[in-house]
Amino acid sequence: MNTCLCHTALEQQQEAQTATEVREEVAAQQEQASAASAGGANPEEIDILDDVDGGEDVSISQKAVPAAVFGSALQKLQDTQEEPVGALARLKKRKV
């Protein structure tokens, strides 16, 4: 009977220790969250407004895309543009 009581006391001690560790971990996480929300810098956050000066003029250049990029889709697009599209055109195409 004594072994049963000792075993129970040991389990209670382990449960208390685990509960204390969990409370400490939760408190640490809450502290980190409050520090981050209170103005602490997030290392993953990027402030893009710092990169652009107010007086700087930004220009974007455009480049032509090679036809090879589109492959057969370009040819298909050109074929469909040459033929009239619509119900009348499809009916005429069926009769021929």
N, C-alpha and C positions, 0 to 999 in steps of 0.2 A: 504494500500500500504506500509506503514511503517513496518508492521509485516513481509511482504515478504522480505524486505531488511534486517531486523534484522535476519531473519531466514537464509538468504543467507550468511550474515556476520558470523553467528555462525557456519555454515557448513564449510565456508572457514577457519575459525580458527581451527576447529577440523581436517580438512584435512591437514593443515600446521603442526599441532602438531603430527599427525600420520606420516607424511612424515619425520619429524625430528626424531621421535623415530625409524623409519625404517632405516634412515641413520646412526644413532648412533649404532644400532644393527649390521648393515653390517660392519661398521668400527671396531667394537669389534671382529667380526668373522674374518675379514681380519687380524687384529692384532694377534689373536690367531694362525691363519694359518701361518703367517710369522714367529712367534716365534717358532712354531713347525718345520718349514722347515729350520730355521736358526740354528738348533742344539739343540733346546729344547727337552728334553727327553719325549718320548711318554710313559706313564705309562703302556700301554698294550704291548709294544715291549719287547721281550726277547732276550738278546744277548747270544747265546749258546756257543760262543767262550770263554766266561769268565768261563764257567763251566768245561772245559776240559783243563788240564795242558798238555803241550807239551810232557813231559817225561812219563806221566802216561800211562800204558798199560791197555787197555780195552779188556775184554774177554766177549763173549756172550755164554751163556750156552743154550743148547737145551734140551727140555723135550719131552718125548713121549706123544702123545695125545691118551687118552682112546678110544677104539673102539666104545663105547656107544655114543660118540659125533657125529659120522657119521651115526648112526642108520642103516636103511635099505640100504642106499647108498653104504656102504662098501660091503654088501652082493651082491648087484647088480653089483658092479665093479668086484668083484671076479668071478661072473658067466660069465660076458662078456669076461674076460681075459682067461678063460678056453676054450671058444669056438673060433674057427678061425673066423676072421673078413674079409670080402671081398665079392665080387660078386659071386665067385665060391662057397664059403661056403654057401651063402644064397640060391643059386640055388640047391645045394645038399640038404639043409634043407627042401626046398619046395617039392622035389621029394619024400622024405621019408614020 
